[in-house]
């Protein structure tokens, strides 16, 4: 009986070590995979506007997985007017050979600190605050997002990217087929309510929310 106890504890320890090793390998897998993304999205996930690659560091893991899967499956990145998306889709298909790759790299990117981004969009934040009231029910009062509604955080995102995606939703370049992208399709009627000028205002207000988040807490 004494030998049995020793053997049992040895097996348990081995299982624990194996589990920890698998987790370490999973984290390493995400980091290795992300190195192939750095040319466009940057070493720290800060993005590059000249390549239409938004900041992605610190985005929720669930949202990153969802968007990578959409690119991988052709839900995004197939419209001929979506140049940034068309660049991303073949990368997703070549880099992420299975769902494990997508999960690993999403976990790694989500753990990166959100970058401090300089505003590039100039609108009227006061008017944007009024227009943003429609967005609160999904994206939150402070632009923090809501996983239950598949609504990503907006504060801390590249403002030029937010602006381009509002135009894409309105034009049907993104989520043009509700059957393929039902979650994205919920944004189309919201974007349709906004004029180009209002889009500038809303994104400018989101920049204000971002600046508030970046302020050190007293």
Backbone as a ProteinNet text record, in pm:
[ID]
protein_1_A
[PRIMARY]
XXXXXXXXXXXXXXXXXXXXXXXXXXXXXXXXXXXXXXXXXXXXXXXXXXXXXXXXXXXXXXXXXXXXXXXXXXXXXXXXXXXXXXXXXXXXXXXXXXXXXXXXXXXXXXXXXXXXXXXXXXXXXXXXXXXXXXXXXXXXXXXXXXXXXXXXXXXXXXXXXXXXXXXXXXXXXXXXXXXXXXXXXXXXXXXXXXXXXXXXXXXXXXXXXXXXXXXXXX
[TERTIARY]
82.9	0	86.1	196.5	285.8	343.3	382.1	437	331.8	206.5	98.2	84.4	94.9	82.4	192.7	315.3	428.5	405.8	364	340.3	230.6	124.2	11.6	55.3	131.5	177.1	274.8	355	448.8	375.4	268.3	189.2	121.7	68.1	1.6	98.5	221.3	321.6	358.4	372.6	407.5	297.7	172.4	59.9	58	88.4	90.5	200.7	318.4	429.5	399.8	337.5	302.9	203.2	106.8	6.3	71.4	163.9	233.2	319.2	383.1	466.7	382.9	263.7	174.8	130.1	100.1	58.7	171.4	293.9	410	430.8	415.3	430.6	323.8	201.3	91.5	122.3	174.3	211.7	324.4	423	532.2	484.8	387	331.3	268.6	193.3	132.1	234.6	340.6	445.5	518.5	549.6	618.4	532.1	405.8	315	303.9	297.7	280.3	400.5	517.3	634.9	613	530.6	501.6	402.6	341.3	243.2	304.4	428	484.8	513.3	538	568.3	453.4	331.7	215.4	165.1	152	88.2	187.5	318	416.5	457.9	576.6	631	540.3	475.1	389.9	242.5	210.5	70.4	14.2	104.4	61.9	2.5	18.2	-41.5	41.4	5	68.5	-37.7	-63.2	-167.7	-132.2	-2.8	36.6	10.5	-6.2	-36.8	-180.8	-259.9	-399.3	-409.4	-308.5	-305.7	-331.4	-446.2	-481.2	-403.8	-407.8	-354.2	-441.7	-379	-453.9	-414.8	-306.2	-259.1	-366.7	-387.9	-479.4	-626.3	-658.1	-798.5	-841.5	-969.3	-1013.5	-985.2	-948.7	-916.2	-1033.3	-1155.5	-1273.3	-1293.2	-1264.2	-1283.7	-1175.4	-1052.4	-942.9	-968.3	-1011.4	-1039.8	-1151.4	-1253.9	-1367.7	-1326.8	-1246.1	-1207.9	-1107.4	-1013.1	-919.1	-991.4	-1090.4	-1168.5	-1245.5	-1298.3	-1370.7	-1278.2	-1157.6	-1060.4	-1023.6	-1001.7	-960.2	-1067.7	-1193.4	-1303.6	-1357.6	-1303.4	-1347.5	-1469.4	-1509.3	-1621.4	-1577.9	-1452	-1393.8	-1277.2	-1247.6	-1130.2	-1151.6	-1275.9	-1302.5	-1360.8	-1406.1	-1463.2	-1350.7	-1363.7	-1254.6	-1222.1	-1312.4	-1284.7	-1227.5	-1211.5	-1154	-1006.9	-925.1	-784.3	-710.6	-736.5	-671.2	-713.9	-842.9	-893.7	-841.6	-828.9	-777.6	-631.1	-558.9	-419.8	-413.7	-512.2	-512.1	-557.3	-649.8	-706.7	-602.8	-519.6	-420.2	-320.6	-293.9	-205.6	-271.2	-399.3	-470.5	-471.6	-493.1	-500.4	-364.7	-257.5	-125.2	-64.2	-93.2	-31.4	-105.5	-235.9	-315.8	-371	-296.2	-332.5	-448	-477.1	-590.8	-635.5	-743.8	-801.5	-706.1	-618	-522.3	-427.5	-386.2	-299.7	-372.8	-497.7	-576.5	-593	-621.4	-638.2	-508	-396.3	-267.3	-225.8	-236.4	-192.8	-289.8	-417.7	-514.9	-484.4	-450.3	-416.4	-291	-192.7	-69.7	-96.1	-169	-195.4	-282.4	-379	-466.6	-389	-277.3	-197.1	-102.8	-87.4	-1.4	-68.8	8	-52.9	-110.1	-224.4	-284.6	-188.9	-167.9	-74.7	-136.9	-52.3	-98.6	-93.2	-208.5	-218.4	-248.7	-181.7	-207.9	-327.4	-419.9	-536.3	-495.2	-561.8	-538.4	-666.1	-780.5	-909.6	-952.8	-994.1	-1036.8	-1184.3	-1262.5	-1404.7	-1447.7	-1575.2	-1629.6	-1675	-1591.7	-1623.4	-1755.8	-1793.2	-1918.8	-2037.2	-2038.4	-2144.4	-2131.5	-2008.8	-1986.4	-2041.2	-2036.8	-2091.3	-2240.8	-2310.7	-2454.8	-2481.4	-2406.9	-2425.9	-2386.3	-2291.3	-2242.8	-2346.3	-2448.3	-2549.2	-2612.9	-2621.2	-2677.2	-2585.5	-2457.3	-2357.6	-2346.8	-2395.7	-2374.4	-2434.4	-2552.3	-2621	-2539.1	-2451.4	-2366.3	-2222.1	-2163.9	-2021	-1989	-2091.5	-2069.3	-2047.4	-2078	-2068.6	-1926.8	-1829.3	-1688.8	-1617.3	-1694.2	-1633.9	-1560.7	-1604.4	-1533.2	-1573.9	-1682.9	-1726.9	-1811.8	-1869.5	-1957.5	-1952.9	-1887.9	-1873.1	-2008	-2102.7	-2233.1	-2304.8	-2272.2	-2334.5	-2239	-2124.9	-2022.8	-1976.9	-1978.5	-1939.9	-1799.9	-1701.2	-1563.6	-1544.6	-1439	-1406.8	-1367.3	-1405.4	-1371.4	-1261.4	-1267.9	-1164.3	-1030.4	-929	-796.8	-769.3	-867.5	-847.9	-794.2	-734.6	-683.7	-801.6	-799.6	-915.5	-937	-828.4	-842.4	-906.7	-879.8	-939.2	-1088.4	-1125.3	-1266.8	-1342.9	-1283.7	-1348.7	-1365.3	-1261.3	-1268.5	-1371.7	-1383	-1478.3	-1622.2	-1645.2	-1779.2	-1820.8	-1729	-1757.2	-1780.2	-1699.8	-1713.9	-1847.6	-1888.6	-2018.1	-2131.1	-2124.3	-2231.6	-2241.4	-2127.5	-2125.7	-2147.2	-2153.7	-2169.8	-2040.8	-1929	-1798.8	-1766.1	-1809.4	-1795.9	-1935.7	-1953.5	-2081.3	-2191.4	-2155.5	-2254.9	-2349.5	-2308.8	-2392	-2428.2	-2548.2	-2587.7	-2583.6	-2605.2	-2604	-2465	-2361.4	-2224.2	-2170.4	-2213.8	-2160.7	-2274.9	-2353	-2467	-2427.2	-2312.7	-2270.7	-2226.9	-2153.9	-2112.7	-2230.8	-2331.2	-2447.2	-2525.4	-2511.1	-2581.4	-2526.8	-2405	-2345.1	-2391.7	-2436	-2470.3	-2578.3	-2692	-2793.3	-2746.5	-2658.3	-2604.7	-2517.4	-2431.7	-2344.6	-2425.4	-2535	-2617.6	-2679.4	-2693.5	-2751.3	-2654.5	-2527.5	-2425.3	-2384.9	-2377	-2321.1	-2168.9	-2096.6	-1949.6	-1901.4	-1969.7	-1931.9	-1957	-2070.3	-2102.3	-2004	-1955.9	-1856.6	-1729.9	-1686.6	-1569.6	-1594	-1714.7	-1746.9	-1747.1	-1808.7	-1816.9	-1678.1	-1595.5	-1460.8	-1379.3	-1400.2	-1330.6	-1372.4	-1499.3	-1544.3	-1485.8	-1475.4	-1413.4	-1268.1	-1201.2	-1065.1	-1063.9	-1167.7	-1177.5	-1189.9	-1272.2	-1285.6	-1151.1	-1077.9	-946.7	-852.2	-851.3	-763.8	-799.1	-928	-970	-918.2	-919.7	-870.5	-720.6	-649.4	-504.8	-457.3	-544.9	-506	-477.4	-368.6	-337.6	-445.5	-481.6	-584	-527.6	-609.3	-566	-576.1
-121	0	125.6	120.8	236.3	264.6	158.3	175	237.4	198.4	251.4	401.4	450.1	593.5	672.1	620.3	688.1	697	584.3	581.2	676.2	684	771.6	917.3	959.3	1097.2	1128.9	1031.8	1052.9	1077.8	998	1015.9	1153.3	1195.1	1325.4	1438.7	1430	1532.7	1538.3	1420.3	1416	1479.8	1454.1	1511.6	1663	1711.3	1855.2	1922.8	1861.9	1917.8	1916.7	1812.5	1803.4	1910.8	1936.1	2039.5	2176.5	2204.9	2333.7	2349.7	2240.8	2245.9	2272.4	2212.2	2234.4	2379.7	2437.7	2577.4	2668.4	2638.6	2717.4	2710.2	2588.6	2572	2648.6	2653.5	2725.9	2874.8	2929.8	3071.1	3099.2	3008.9	3025.4	3017.5	2935	2920.6	3051.9	3116.5	3243.6	3351	3356.5	3456	3431.6	3305.2	3273.5	3307.6	3276	3305.8	3455.4	3531.3	3676	3743.6	3685.7	3745.9	3764.7	3679.8	3691.3	3805	3857.2	3965.9	4103.2	4105.5	4231.2	4331.7	4284.8	4379.2	4476.8	4427.1	4513.8	4573.8	4490.1	4536.4	4587.9	4574.2	4627.8	4529.9	4552.4	4463.4	4453.6	4565.9	4569.5	4578	4547.5	4550.9	4689.9	4789.1	4928.6	4968.9	4883.6	4908.8	4999.8	5000.9	5088.8	5138.7	5268.5	5325.7	5314.5	5327.8	5322	5186.4	5082.7	4949.5	4908.7	5005.1	4978.8	4868.8	4861.8	4761.1	4830.6	4806.9	4878.2	4828.5	4907.6	4863.1	4748.8	4641	4524.5	4483.4	4539.7	4500.4	4526	4426.9	4443.7	4428.9	4401.4	4375.1	4244.7	4230.4	4108	3983.3	3877.5	3752.4	3701.6	3714.2	3664.1	3737.9	3868.9	3947.2	3914.8	3902.6	3867.4	3733	3635.1	3502.6	3510.3	3587.8	3597.8	3659.3	3766.3	3833.9	3751.3	3686.9	3600.9	3485.3	3431.3	3322.4	3370.9	3493.3	3548.6	3567.7	3615.7	3628.8	3490.7	3398	3261.8	3194.2	3214.9	3148.3	3228	3347.5	3426.2	3511.3	3524.5	3613.4	3758.5	3785.1	3918.2	3906.6	4018.4	4023.6	3972.4	3966.6	3918.7	4027	4136.8	4244.4	4318.8	4342.1	4405.7	4547.8	4613	4748.8	4750.9	4634.6	4624.8	4587.1	4686.3	4657.9	4604.4	4664.9	4616.2	4475.1	4447.3	4314.2	4210.1	4249.6	4156.7	4123.5	4215.3	4187.2	4093.1	4106.1	4026	3882.5	3861.7	3728	3622.7	3645.5	3541.2	3518.6	3623.2	3604.8	3509.4	3530	3443	3298.9	3280.9	3145.4	3076.1	3152.3	3090.4	3072.4	3165.7	3160.3	3068.9	3071.5	3000	2873.2	2765.5	2640.2	2568.9	2607.1	2547.4	2639.6	2602.1	2685.4	2702.8	2605.5	2618.6	2736.1	2757.8	2872	3002.6	3009	3130.3	3158	3055.3	3072.7	3116.5	3056.7	3088.5	3231.9	3276.4	3411.6	3514.9	3480.4	3572.9	3595.6	3488.9	3499.5	3586.1	3568.5	3646.3	3794.1	3825.8	3966.1	4033.6	3960.1	4016.9	4056	3988.6	4015.8	4134.5	4182.8	4299	4425	4520.1	4643.9	4728	4790.8	4876.5	4991.9	5023.2	5131.2	5269.1	5367.8	5506.6	5562.2	5595.7	5637.2	5786.4	5851.6	5992.9	6007.2	6098.7	6118.6	6164	6110.1	6152.6	6205.2	6176.3	6218.5	6348.2	6443.3	6572.7	6595.4	6594.9	6622.2	6711.9	6707.4	6790	6696.4	6680	6584.9	6612.3	6740.3	6773.2	6716.3	6735.4	6676.6	6524.2	6476.4	6332.7	6266.3	6336.6	6281.9	6256.5	6348.1	6329.9	6209.6	6199.5	6088	5955.2	5958.5	5835.3	5772.2	5844.9	5789.7	5664.1	5657.1	5538.5	5417.7	5442.4	5335.1	5277.4	5352	5314.6	5179.3	5149.4	5026.3	4901.4	4908.5	4793.8	4812	4926.6	4946.6	5007.8	5049.1	5100.6	5250.4	5308.3	5453.5	5503.5	5421.8	5460.9	5388.6	5328	5257.2	5132.4	5069.3	4952.1	4821.8	4822.2	4702	4611.3	4507.7	4414.6	4280.8	4183.6	4052.4	3985.4	4001.7	3937.8	3983.8	4105	4159.3	4156.5	4091	4084.6	4223.4	4315.7	4454.6	4479.6	4504	4521.9	4657.4	4673.2	4805.6	4898.9	5024.4	5126	5218.7	5254.9	5340.8	5268.3	5336.3	5276.1	5216.3	5224.7	5171.8	5280	5240.5	5337.2	5414.4	5548.1	5626.8	5619.7	5618.1	5609.2	5477.2	5371.5	5241.1	5241.6	5299.1	5309.2	5383.6	5491.9	5571.2	5490.1	5420.2	5340.9	5228.6	5168.9	5060.3	5110.1	5230	5288.2	5306.4	5356.4	5371	5234.3	5135	5001.3	4937	4953	4899	4966.4	5097	5170.2	5131.4	5110.7	5078.3	4929.6	4847	4704.6	4634.4	4705.1	4643.4	4543.2	4574.6	4483	4441.9	4313.6	4258.1	4280.2	4272.2	4289	4171.8	4056	3935.8	3895.7	3931.1	3900.2	3751.9	3668.4	3523.6	3475.8	3535.6	3496.2	3566.9	3690.1	3769.3	3834.2	3755.1	3812.3	3911.1	3889.1	3983	4115.2	4109	4232.2	4306.4	4230.2	4291.4	4382	4361.3	4448.4	4590.6	4607.8	4741.1	4818.9	4750.8	4818.8	4925.1	4894.4	4999.5	5114	5084.6	5190.8	5286.3	5227.9	5310.1	5386.8	5327.2	5391.7	5521.5	5533.8	5655.2	5772.8	5745.9	5849.9	5905.2	6036.7	6101.7	6097.8	6121.7	6125.9	6225	6336.9	6436.7	6384.4	6316.7	6261	6152.1	6077	5973.6	6035.8	6145.9	6216.5	6261.8	6311.6	6361	6247.3	6134.9	6021.9	5968.7	5952.2	5900	5999.1	6128.2	6229.5	6220.4	6190.5	6174	6047.2	5941.6	5818.3	5845.2	5933.2	5972.7	6039.5	6116.1	6178.8	6070.6	5969.8	5858.8	5788.4	5774.5	5710.3	5790.8	5922.3	6007.9	6001.6	5989.3	5977.8	5848.7	5741.8	5613.7	5616.1	5694	5698.5	5788	5872.8	5961.7	5880.9	5913.4	5839.7	5861.5	5753.8	5762.4	5831.3	5919.8	5992.3	5903.9
0	0	0	74.5	80.1	-57.2	-131.9	-266.3	-358.4	-338.9	-421	-402.8	-276.5	-249.9	-318.3	-308.1	-371.7	-521.6	-580.8	-724.3	-764.7	-684.5	-716	-716.9	-612.9	-604.9	-717.1	-755.4	-865	-994.7	-1015.3	-1136.6	-1137.1	-1020.1	-1010.2	-1040.5	-984.1	-1007.9	-1155	-1216.8	-1358.4	-1443.1	-1405.3	-1480.3	-1466	-1344.4	-1319.8	-1400	-1400.9	-1476.7	-1626.6	-1672.8	-1814.8	-1852.9	-1762.1	-1788	-1795.1	-1699.6	-1700.3	-1823.9	-1866.9	-1986.3	-2110.7	-2116	-2230.7	-2236.8	-2118.5	-2114.3	-2160.7	-2116.6	-2157.2	-2307.5	-2362.3	-2506.5	-2582.4	-2526.2	-2589.5	-2594.2	-2482.3	-2478.9	-2577.3	-2583.7	-2677.3	-2821	-2844	-2978.1	-3024.9	-2935	-2969.3	-2998.1	-2917.6	-2938.3	-3069.1	-3098.6	-3223.9	-3344.4	-3335.1	-3445.7	-3466.4	-3355.9	-3368.3	-3434.1	-3424.9	-3488.1	-3638.1	-3696.9	-3838.9	-3867.4	-3761.4	-3776.3	-3751	-3701.1	-3653.5	-3764.8	-3886.7	-3995	-4015.4	-4006.1	-4026.3	-3894.2	-3793	-3669.4	-3564.7	-3589.5	-3497.5	-3389.5	-3334.8	-3232.5	-3110.1	-3075.4	-2957.3	-2992.5	-3117.9	-3158.9	-3172.1	-3197.5	-3203.6	-3337.7	-3439.6	-3569.9	-3658.9	-3789	-3887.2	-3983.2	-3977.2	-4061.7	-4209.2	-4242.7	-4383.6	-4446.5	-4362.5	-4412.6	-4380.5	-4333.7	-4296.2	-4191.4	-4104	-3997.5	-3863.4	-3801.7	-3677.9	-3557	-3451.8	-3323.1	-3272.6	-3227.3	-3180.6	-3038.9	-2986.2	-2853.2	-2749	-2664.1	-2552.5	-2586.5	-2713.2	-2745.9	-2678.8	-2647.4	-2579.4	-2661.8	-2593.5	-2661.5	-2745.1	-2691.4	-2762.9	-2895.3	-2894.4	-3017	-3119.5	-3073.5	-3164	-3230.2	-3152.3	-3208.4	-3312	-3281	-3372.6	-3505.5	-3500.3	-3624.6	-3705.1	-3637.6	-3709.3	-3777	-3708.1	-3767.6	-3889.1	-3882.2	-3997.1	-4116.6	-4092.2	-4201.7	-4256	-4165.9	-4205.4	-4290.1	-4253	-4322.5	-4440.5	-4463.1	-4577.3	-4551.3	-4425.5	-4391.5	-4405.9	-4375	-4395.3	-4493.5	-4557.3	-4643.6	-4783.4	-4829.4	-4965.4	-5055.2	-4997.2	-5078.9	-5151.1	-5281.1	-5357.1	-5313.5	-5240.6	-5192.8	-5051.5	-4992.8	-4858.7	-4871.3	-4903.4	-4931.6	-4809.2	-4693.4	-4572.4	-4538.5	-4552.4	-4523.9	-4621.1	-4749.1	-4849.6	-4823.3	-4760.7	-4724.8	-4605.2	-4517.6	-4395	-4419.4	-4510.4	-4527.3	-4565.6	-4667.3	-4699.2	-4586.5	-4507.1	-4391.8	-4292.4	-4269.6	-4175.5	-4225.6	-4353.4	-4408.7	-4407	-4422.4	-4426.5	-4287	-4196.4	-4064.5	-3968.9	-3975.5	-3877.3	-3940.4	-3923.7	-3989.7	-3920.1	-3796.3	-3726.4	-3613.2	-3546.9	-3441.8	-3324.3	-3300	-3190.2	-3212	-3337.7	-3367.7	-3339.8	-3380.2	-3359.3	-3210.3	-3133.4	-2989.3	-2922.9	-2964.3	-2902.7	-2930.7	-3055.7	-3088.3	-3031.2	-3022.7	-2963.4	-2815.8	-2747	-2605.2	-2586.7	-2673.4	-2661.8	-2687.5	-2793.7	-2829.4	-2723.1	-2669.8	-2567.3	-2442	-2415.6	-2296.2	-2315	-2438.5	-2462.8	-2408.9	-2356.1	-2305.1	-2417.4	-2391.3	-2491.3	-2521.9	-2647.9	-2684.2	-2664.7	-2643.7	-2638.4	-2780.6	-2832.8	-2972.3	-2982.2	-3074.7	-3099	-3192.3	-3162.4	-3248.8	-3388.4	-3488.2	-3626.7	-3691.5	-3630	-3684.4	-3616.9	-3696.7	-3643	-3673.7	-3568.1	-3579.5	-3465.8	-3433.2	-3324.4	-3212.1	-3110.1	-3003.6	-2933.6	-2921	-2851.6	-2929.4	-3058.9	-3141.6	-3145.7	-3142.9	-3142.4	-3017.8	-2905.6	-2781.2	-2793.7	-2859.6	-2880.4	-2970.9	-3079.4	-3172.7	-3108.7	-3017.4	-2954.3	-2862.2	-2823.7	-2733.6	-2791.3	-2923.9	-2988.5	-2969.2	-2951.5	-2941.3	-2800.4	-2701.3	-2561.7	-2528.5	-2582.6	-2545.3	-2576.5	-2675.9	-2709.9	-2663.1	-2694	-2669.4	-2533.2	-2459.7	-2325.8	-2321.8	-2208.8	-2191.2	-2210.8	-2172.7	-2184.9	-2298.1	-2386.8	-2500.1	-2460.8	-2349.6	-2297.5	-2364.8	-2441	-2510.7	-2423.9	-2487.9	-2416.9	-2488.3	-2427.4	-2491.4	-2516.3	-2423.2	-2437.6	-2564.2	-2611.5	-2731.9	-2850.9	-2834.6	-2939.4	-2982	-2887.7	-2916.2	-2860.8	-2945.7	-2897.6	-2831.1	-2751.5	-2698.2	-2811.6	-2797.4	-2897.3	-2847	-2719.4	-2662.9	-2667.7	-2716.4	-2727.7	-2863.4	-2953.9	-3088.9	-3180.6	-3290.6	-3389	-3446.2	-3430.4	-3473.6	-3624.5	-3701.9	-3847.1	-3887.4	-3808.9	-3838.4	-3806.1	-3692.5	-3658	-3766.9	-3815.4	-3919.4	-4047.1	-4086.8	-4210.2	-4197.8	-4078.2	-4061.7	-4059.6	-4007.2	-4014.5	-4160.5	-4241.7	-4384.9	-4449.5	-4410.9	-4468.3	-4431.6	-4306.4	-4265.4	-4343.5	-4353.8	-4421.5	-4568.8	-4632.9	-4775.5	-4803.4	-4698.5	-4719.3	-4756.4	-4745.7	-4772.2	-4662.5	-4542.6	-4430.1	-4385.6	-4357.8	-4312.6	-4415.7	-4543.3	-4648.9	-4661	-4607.9	-4613.2	-4470.4	-4424.6	-4286	-4254.1	-4353.9	-4328.8	-4290.1	-4348.7	-4317.9	-4194.4	-4173.1	-4061.7	-3984	-3911	-3838.3	-3729.4	-3664.2	-3560	-3621.6	-3731.3	-3797.7	-3857.2	-3900.1	-3965	-3870.6	-3740.2	-3645.8	-3648.7	-3700.1	-3708.4	-3831	-3934.5	-4059.7	-4042.6	-3978.5	-3962.3	-3873.8	-3779.5	-3693.9	-3775.9	-3858.8	-3942.3	-4046.4	-4091.5	-4193.8	-4143.8	-4011.8	-3954.4	-3956.6	-3977.7	-3964.8	-4100.5	-4108.3	-4226.3	-4214.9	-4323.2	-4313.1	-4207.6	-4196.4	-4096.3	-3954.7	-3936.8	-3804.7	-3765.3	-3863	-3833.4	-3776.4	-3835.3	-3783.2	-3639.9	-3613.3	-3479.3	-3377.2	-3412.5	-3319.6	-3286.8	-3387.6	-3363.8	-3281.4	-3303.9	-3223.5	-3077.2	-3053.3	-2915.1	-2853.5	-2931.3	-2881.2	-2842.7	-2916.9	-2878.8	-2742.1	-2711	-2578.4	-2471.1	-2497.9	-2403.7	-2384	-2490.9	-2483.7	-2395.8	-2413.4	-2333.6	-2185.9	-2154.9	-2016.2	-1954.3	-2033.3	-1982.6	-1956.9	-2036.6	-2024.5	-1911.8	-1859.5	-1751	-1624.2	-1553.9	-1430.5	-1326	-1255.9	-1152.3	-1028.5	-970.4	-851.4	-727
[MASK]
++++++++++++++++++++++++++++++++++++++++++++++++++++++++++++++++++++++++++++++++++++++++++++++++++++++++++++++++++++++++++++++++++++++++++++++++++++++++++++++++++++++++++++++++++++++++++++++++++++++++++++++++++++++++++

